[in-house]
Amino acid sequence: MRRSQALRKLMRRQRRPSELQLVSMIDIFTVLVTFLLMTAIFSRTVVLDLRLPANNASFPELPKGLNLEVIVRDNSLVVADRGTGPLRTLPNTARGYDLDGLTEYLKFVKSRYPDKTEATILLEPQTPYDTLIQVMDRTRIVEVNAGLSTVQAELFPQVSIGDAPVPVEAGAKP
C-alpha cells in the first residue's frame, strides 16, 4: 500500500502541466477586435484656425476703421472697438450671458461694416471653456431662417482670442 502511494506521488511530480492553447485565444481576440472596429463611432472633429497672441510680441500698426472686440467679463459681455472703446455692454440675464443680444448687436455691426471679417474675443482668466466656445460660435456665424429651412450666415469668421484688459474701477487712476 505504501509503495502505491509513493508511486502515485512520483507520477504526479513527473507530470508536466498541460500546454496553453493560444490558437483559440488568438481567434477570440481577432473576432473581438473586428467587432469593436465595426461598431465604433468615430466622432467628427471640427478644427478652427485661431491666431493666439505670442508672448512679448510687438503689435503691428492697426488699420483704420473698426477693430471689433468682444470682452467676456464675469457679469457682462462688452462689444468694443479697440480705438474708441466700448460700443455696447450686455449685462447677464437670469440664464447667464446674453448671447442672443450679442448676436443681434453683431448683426447690426455687420450691417454697418459688411467687409469686416475679423473679431477678437478677450477673456478674463477664470472664464469657462464652454463660455468661450458659445461666444466664439455667436461671433462667427448666425442662423437665419430662409423659408422652411435654417441657413448659417457668417458674421466675423476670423476670430482671435486673448486676455481681457483689467477693468478700470470708478474713481481709480489708470
C-alpha positions in Angstrom: 0.0 0.0 0.0 2.8 2.4 0.8 4.5 1.7 -2.4 1.5 2.6 -4.5 1.1 5.9 -2.7 4.8 6.7 -3.2 4.5 5.7 -6.9 1.4 7.9 -7.3 3.3 10.8 -5.7 6.2 10.3 -8.0 3.9 10.1 -11.0 2.3 13.4 -10.0 5.6 15.2 -9.8 6.7 13.9 -13.2 3.5 15.1 -14.9 4.1 18.2 -17.0 1.5 20.9 -16.8 -0.9 21.0 -19.8 0.0 23.3 -22.7 -1.8 26.6 -23.1 -3.8 26.6 -26.4 -3.0 30.0 -27.9 -4.7 29.5 -31.3 -8.2 29.6 -29.8 -7.3 32.7 -27.8 -6.0 34.5 -30.9 -9.2 33.6 -32.7 -11.3 35.1 -29.9 -9.3 38.3 -29.9 -9.5 38.6 -33.7 -13.2 38.4 -33.6 -13.4 40.8 -30.7 -11.2 43.4 -32.4 -13.2 43.1 -35.6 -16.4 43.6 -33.7 -15.1 46.6 -31.9 -13.8 48.3 -35.0 -17.1 47.7 -36.8 -19.3 49.1 -34.0 -17.0 52.1 -33.1 -18.4 55.5 -33.7 -15.8 57.9 -35.0 -16.6 61.4 -33.9 -16.3 64.3 -36.4 -13.7 66.8 -35.1 -14.0 70.4 -36.1 -10.8 72.4 -36.3 -10.8 76.2 -36.1 -7.9 78.3 -37.2 -7.2 80.7 -34.3 -4.5 83.2 -34.0 -3.2 83.3 -30.4 -1.1 86.2 -29.2 2.6 85.4 -28.9 4.4 86.3 -25.7 6.2 89.6 -25.8 5.2 90.2 -29.4 5.1 93.7 -30.8 1.8 94.5 -32.4 1.7 95.8 -36.0 0.2 99.2 -36.8 -3.6 98.7 -36.8 -5.6 99.7 -39.9 -8.1 102.4 -39.9 -11.8 101.5 -39.2 -13.4 99.1 -36.8 -11.3 96.8 -34.7 -14.0 94.7 -33.1 -13.5 93.2 -29.7 -15.9 91.1 -27.6 -14.8 91.2 -24.0 -16.2 88.4 -21.7 -16.4 89.6 -18.1 -17.9 87.7 -15.1 -21.1 89.8 -15.1 -21.4 91.0 -18.7 -20.4 90.9 -22.4 -18.8 94.1 -23.8 -18.7 94.7 -27.5 -16.0 97.3 -28.1 -13.8 99.0 -30.7 -10.1 98.9 -29.9 -9.7 102.5 -30.9 -12.8 104.1 -29.5 -13.8 101.9 -26.6 -17.0 100.2 -25.6 -19.8 100.2 -28.1 -22.4 98.2 -26.1 -22.4 96.4 -22.7 -24.8 93.4 -22.4 -25.3 92.5 -18.7 -26.0 88.9 -17.7 -29.6 87.7 -17.7 -31.1 85.2 -15.3 -30.0 82.4 -17.6 -26.4 83.6 -17.8 -24.7 85.6 -20.6 -27.0 87.4 -23.1 -25.8 85.5 -26.2 -29.0 86.4 -28.1 -28.4 90.1 -27.5 -24.8 89.6 -28.6 -25.9 88.0 -31.9 -28.4 90.8 -32.6 -25.8 93.5 -31.9 -23.2 91.8 -34.0 -25.7 91.5 -36.9 -26.1 95.3 -36.6 -22.4 95.9 -36.6 -22.0 93.6 -39.6 -24.7 95.6 -41.5 -22.6 98.7 -40.9 -19.2 97.1 -41.8 -20.1 94.3 -44.3 -16.5 93.8 -45.4 -15.2 93.3 -41.9 -14.3 89.6 -41.1 -12.0 89.9 -38.1 -13.0 89.9 -34.4 -11.1 89.4 -31.2 -12.5 87.7 -28.1 -10.9 88.8 -24.9 -11.5 86.6 -21.8 -11.0 87.0 -18.1 -8.7 84.4 -16.6 -11.4 82.3 -14.9 -13.8 82.1 -17.9 -15.1 78.6 -18.6 -14.2 76.9 -21.8 -17.8 76.3 -22.7 -18.4 80.1 -22.5 -15.5 80.7 -24.9 -17.0 78.3 -27.4 -20.5 79.7 -27.2 -19.3 83.3 -27.6 -17.0 82.2 -30.5 -19.8 80.5 -32.3 -22.1 83.5 -31.9 -19.3 85.8 -33.2 -18.5 83.6 -36.2 -21.9 82.7 -37.6 -25.6 83.5 -37.3 -28.5 81.2 -38.1 -31.1 82.9 -40.5 -34.5 81.5 -41.3 -34.8 81.2 -45.1 -38.3 79.9 -45.8 -38.7 76.5 -44.2 -35.0 75.9 -43.6 -32.3 77.5 -41.5 -29.2 78.8 -43.2 -26.0 79.8 -41.5 -24.5 83.2 -42.5 -21.1 84.4 -41.5 -20.6 87.4 -39.2 -16.9 87.6 -38.3 -15.4 84.3 -39.2 -11.7 85.2 -38.5 -11.6 85.0 -34.7 -8.6 85.7 -32.4 -8.6 85.2 -28.7 -6.6 86.9 -25.9 -6.7 88.1 -22.3 -9.2 90.8 -21.3 -7.8 94.1 -20.0 -8.2 94.7 -16.3 -11.3 96.9 -15.8 -10.6 100.4 -14.5 -12.6 100.8 -11.3 -14.6 104.0 -10.9 -12.5 106.7 -9.3 -9.2 104.8 -9.7 -6.4 106.3 -11.8 -5.3 104.1 -14.7 
